């Protein structure tokens, strides 16, 4: 029974760390100055904790400030590191811990922020799992391999406890979307990039295919990100192989309200949001373009379920490879169940791509992939 594999804990690990920071008065320093440091910073700030500095290795320092916070060299505080609370803001925390242990330092704190959309609340609780136990069990049985089932349980346990050690044995380092493990090894791919952002996925796609792809259709609804997306494509010199559309993917054609944020990675649907975006179904968008696709990537901050609902005909008829970021607790069961309902012959795999639980990706593919 799945519930027997679930860990029940009385104390959330993050709460213990926050309590320690509040009780032992020291300046807080985040080790790291990139996307995960941004996530940790926002989590701490939401908990009422001020961050004194960001710190990076001297050789990797690229700027004096990040998010308006001074970036210092970690070497400058090594001799007095016990005078600080140092929170790791880098996803590869095991390597960081080992490196600092070799220097005799074992006081670094690890915060697994389950997903930036929930900050500062917990991702899910045991009551939610028990309430939807039948759906969780159904999803568990739909996965194609044992690693996926172990990853499923490990991810749930980390979300429930805040303890990333539950996912540690299941981590499979690879590209997030275009994996060496299961990326279709054929040329002339046509990718639908759902959540184009700044074009980061297109850069990765260009590299892993050596530029030998047929076309990319990229959807990005936010104006600032849409501009950066087009700029990235221009820098790569692949404008003739890309179609960018300032639209979001949904299960109907409509206008949605979004809340906007500083870096846009954590923008989300919100009824009283300050930004309106246009959305349409993938089936309609591709039909209007007259294009078929072989690969679909979804990373749209919790809107993945609605987007896949609007791609039902495309998935069923064209049988593309899908890579979907898991952002919300309901997607743990509803995405696998939905994909199997759309196409009973589809195969499902779940992979943990780094040591933080927010990097969980669902892959769906057919034998023809």
Buried (B, 14 or more C-beta within 10 A) or exposed (E): EBEEBBBEEEEBBBEEBBEEBEEEEEEBBBBBBBBBBBBBBBBBBEBEBEBBBBBBEEEEBEEEEBBEBEBBBBEEBEEEBEEBBBBBBBBBBBEBBEEBEEEEBEEBBBBBBBBBBBBBEBBBBBEBBEEBBEBBBBBBEBBBEEBBBBBBBBBBBBBBBBBBBBBBEBBBEBBBBBBEEBBBEEEEBBBBBBBBBBBBBBBBBBEBBEEEBBBBBBBBBBEEBBBBBBEBBEEBEBEEBBBBBBBBBBBEEEEBEBBBEEBBBBBBBEEEBEBEBBBBBBBBBBEEBEBEBBBBBBBBBBBBBBBBBBBBBBBBEBBBBBBBBBBBBBBBBBBBBBBBEBBEEBBBBBBBBBBBBBBBBBBBBBEEB
